Amino acid sequence: MDLQLSGRTAVVTGASKGIGLACAEALAREGAQVTGISRDPGNLVKAQEELAARGLRYDVAAVDLTDADATRAAFARIGVPDILVNCAGAARRTPVDELDSVALHAAMEAKYFTYMHATEAVIRQMAERGSGAIVNVVGQGGRAANPLHIGGGAANAALMLASVGYAKAYAAQGVRVNVINPGMTRTARVDEGLEAAVRASGRPKDELLAEMVAEIPMGRAAEPAEVANVAVFLASPAASYVTGAIITMDGGVTSAI
């Protein structure tokens, strides 16, 4: 299927590794002109080299998206893209006995405000232009409470509500906003979550990982590229009548309608 993305501009946040990098690669393969944003310049250079080795052009910009002014300045330089895919920020999993106001604020700064700052920097200009697509890669932690992920889960829940609110507010002006909620995905985040689970339970990491996988009806974690495929579809004209959607990608774990 031709997703009609050739020549379109896209910005991917959190784009130096994991799902963000997979989204950047998938968009570039469809012919989009992609700029990746992340805080760490070194990781961005590695990502740029990785995609260049695959014959893909990839522009990068090191930006701390927790800083609203820095985010606005970065998008002023980059320009308002046709597509924004938000993957930046990851709230640390924290055992409930370690959870305090500092950890809760950090979770919102890391996950909620990074997405909101990027969205705020472009969505009104997209509306003035009459077109734009935003895809927020959020996570099932906002729907299913986890004692190890209270702060991050709250940020995810807030992101879902804000995303659908923006979708409704700007639909008539040609801007679409959609959410993907991945479940367990093969990224470094799995190890970080497992470390928190080990601290909370005292059980071995291998045992906890096997238990997590056993709960997935498909019998495996998702690959970042699988999430990226859905993100690219939602960002494309092929999904022109899809907005305000929250799409679960958890291998069948969620069995509710």
N, C-alpha and C positions, 0 to 999 in steps of 0.2 A: 504493500500500500504506500502510495506517495503521500506523506504527511504535510506536504506543501510548506516546508520550513526553510527551503533553500533561500539564502540571502537575508533571512530574518535575524534580528539581533536578540541575544539571550544573555542574561546574567544568572549565574548560579552561585548562591552563597554556601559556605561550608564546603567549598569545591576542591579542596586539596587531597581528600581521601574519602573512602567509604561511599555512601550513597551519593553524596554531592559530586564526587569525581565521576562516578558512573553516569550521573545525569548529564554532566558536561560532555563526556565522551559520546553519549547517545545523541545529544543535540548536534554536536559537531558532525557526527556521521550522517545526520539528516541534512547537512548543508547550512546549518545556522552558524552565525558568527558569535562565538561564545567568549564571555569574560567570566573568569572564576574569581571569587572573593573568599579570602580566608585571613585569619590574623597572622599566621606564621609564614613569613616570606620564604623560608627554606623549604617548607612543605609544598608551597606553591610552585617553586622552581622545579622540584622533583616531579610534581604532577604535570607541569608543562613539558618537561623532557620526556615523560612517559607517553604522553599523547603525541608529541612530535615524532617519536620513534614509530608510532602507528600511522604516521602520515596525516595527522590532524593538527590544524592550527588552533591555538588556545591562548588567549590573552589572559593575564592575571593581574590582580590588584590586592595588595595587603591592606586590609582595613579591619579595625576593631569595631564590630557592629553593635557592641554594647554602648558605644558612644554615638549618640544621635547626630551631633554636629559633624563628626567625622564621616558618618554614613551619608548624610546629605551632600557633603563636599565630594565624596567619592562618586556618587551618582551624577553630580553636576559635571564631573570630568568625563565619566563614561557615557553619559546620555541616558535618556529614558528608553529602555529596551522594549521590544515587542513582547518578550517573555521574561518573567522572573520566577526562578525556582528557589525556594528557601529551604536550605538544609543546615544552616549554620547553627552552632550552639548545641550543647548537650549537657543537660543537668545531671550532676553526679548522683548515682544511687547511694543512699545513705540509710544505714540501719536506723530504725525509729528511735532507739536509745541514744543515737548520736545527733538526732535532728534538733535544730534550734533555729532561732530567727535568722541567724547569719546564713545558715544553709538554705533556708526558704527564700531569702532575698537573692542569694546567689543563683538558685534554680530559675527564678523568674528573669534575672538579668541574662543568664546564659541562653535560655530557650525562648521565652516569650518576647522579651524586648529586642533581641536580635532580629527576629522575624518582623516585628512591628516597625522597627526603625527602617528596615529595608523597604517594607511595604509603603510606609508613609512617605518615603523619599520619591516614589514613582507613581502611586496610584492616581493621584489627582491629575497629573500630567497625562497619564494614559487615558483618563476619562475625557480630558479636554481634546485629546487627539481622536477619541472615538474608538479606540481599540487597545487591547492588552490582555495578557493571560498570566495569572499568578497561580503557581502550584506550591502549596505548603506541605512539605513532608514532615508530619508531626509524630504520630506513634500511638499505639493502642494503650499506652499507659495513661492516657487521658480518659479512657472509658472503663478500664478495669483497675480497681484500686489494688495497689501493691505496697505493703508496709515498707519495702525498701525504696520506694519511688514516689513518696508522697509529694515532695516538692516538685519533682519533674512531672509527675502526673497532673498536678494542679496547673502547671504551666501549659501542658498539652491540652487540657480541657479548655483553658482560657483561649488558646490558639484556635481551637475548633470553633468556638463561639464567635471570636473576632473574624475568622475567615468567612464564615457563613454570613455574618453581618455585613462585611464589606461586599460580598457577592451580591447580596440583595440591594445594597445601597447604590452600586455602580452598574448593575446589569443593563439598565436602559441606556447607558453611555458606552456600551460595547466592551466593558471590562469583565472578564470571567475570573473567579477565584474558586479554587478547589483544593481539597485536602486528601492526602494519602496517609493512611495509618498502617505502617509496617509493623508486623510482629517481630519475632526474633529474626535478625538478619546477620549474616556473617561479616561482621565488622569488629573493630577493636572495642566497641561498646559492649559486646558480649562478655569479654574478659573483665571489663570494669565492673559490670553488674555481678558477675560471678564472685569477684573479690569481696564485694559488699555482702553477698549472700553467705560466703564463707565466714566473714566476721560475725554475722548475725546468728548463724546456725552452728558453727563449729564443724560442719560437715566437709568432706573432701570436695574439691572443685570438680573432679571428673564425675563424681556421683551426682552432683547437682546439675551438671550439664546434661548428663544422660536423662535425668528426670525431666528437664525442660524440653528436650527433644521428644521424649516419649509422649508429651502432652499435645504435640502437633499432629493432627490427623494425616498430613502429608508425609510425616516421618523425617522431616529435615527443616533446617533453617532456610530462609530466603537468601538469594544472592543479590548483591547490590544492583546488578544489571537488570534483574527482574523488576525491582522497584522503579528503576530509571525508565524502563519501557513504558510503564503506566504513566509516569510523569510526562514523558514526551508526547504521548497520545493526548493527555489532558491539555497540554500546552498548545496543541496543534489545531488548525482549522477543522480537522476531522472530528473534534469534540466541540464543535461550534455552539451546540445547544446544551452543553453541560456546564452548569455553574452552581455553586453552593453545595456540591456533592462531597461526601466524606466516604472515601473508599477504603475498606478494610483489606489488608494484605497480610494475613497471619496463618496461611496454610490450613484454614478450616477450624482454628481454635474457637473462634467466636461462633456460637450456635444459637444466636438470638436474632430476631427480626425487629 
